[in-house]
Amino acid sequence: MKSEKPTQEDYDNWHKDPKNWFLLNSIYFNPKDKRLLPPKKIKWMGWTVNFANPYSVLILIAILALIPLSQLLK
């Protein structure tokens, strides 16, 4: 079985599906969506983390780790 790349229509349908959004539409969790940083529910507000993708969670942890590290290096 060959897995096909999702179309823009797939991305749009996943984005509109309320089952993929949690905690007042601020947390996106969709295992079918392999994007690291999909757009937020309100697209003009930027991007969010797809918590179903372990790599995007690692990116979030790395960014959050930079905050105390920058304070230590001051």
Buried (B, 14 or more C-beta within 10 A) or exposed (E): EEEEEBEEEEBEEBBEEEEBBEEEEEBBBBEEBBBBBBBBBEEEEEBBBBBBBEEBBEBBEEEEEEEEEEEEEE
